[in-house]
Amino acid sequence: MPAEWESHQVVLMSWPNEDTDWVEILPEVTACYSEIISRILEYEKVILIAPEGCNPLPSHPNLSVIHLPYNDTWTRDYGPITVKLADGSLRYLDFAFNGWGLKFAADRDNLVASRLIKMMELERENHLGFVLEGGSIESDGKGMILTTSTCLESPNRNGDLSRNEIEEYLKNALGAKSIYWLECSPLEGDDTDAHIDTIARLAPDNTIIYVGCDDPDNVNYHNLLDIERQLREYRTPEGRPFNLVRLPSPDDIDGNPATYANFLVSPRAVFVPTYGQPDNDTKAIQAIRSVYHDRDIIGIDCRALIKQHGSLHCATMQLPII
């Protein structure tokens, strides 16, 4: 499975509409999506899934609109997961998506990947016997997968499988050599059972960018402290400590938890969610710039997305296409 910071040409997104959970704040969230899309279009192509007959944005040479039914807009978790074979060809893996462990309706979302792959005439690999969301795994492109036990071992995902069986499946499907498990609780208010992209992100040169917390009154303080301890104990396959880069914990948005770890990396830019908190926003951007100093760092206000417990990375899925 390629690392996110490696080459990709397309970002997949789905448009918020009155048939989604965004209906009560549509003007606010469509403005946010418009901003995200316009910034990404400066660097690469966007495939936007929209309801039949809906073309919500002005035409752009890098924008394609595809009409498909869907339940929600978090394409990170139901879009295809790409792997590269030894000969350089790509396969687009279609995993089962069951609404984050049977919490929400997902009948239409679960069909998006197969329909999209067919429409684009790509090489599909069927993995519908295994539940896996894109936000639950991180890859370094060299065989390391980072994930959390709370999510992948959730009884409502692949509860009939042991950890060893899950590891073997991921190794076979994703070409993984080693699986690193974080033992942690979800951030307060998280519907995903602790997706890794809300907590810690793999980065080049054996680096992990993670969320820290210095406020003992923060509801996530002890959880994040324990995560930090685990990361400090991690060792690379060569036996060396990882380079750890700490992100601040933003304040909640209207009672909803936020995270700076939910950024999207493209070949020439990193798109970072911001939350109208100048001090925290600046610290997060500076931390990410210290790792991705060869790319533009683009802050985008994602306060609207937090109201449905997601952020920028959740709303996007990169697609390497050859």
Disulfide bonds with the S-S distance in Angstrom:
none
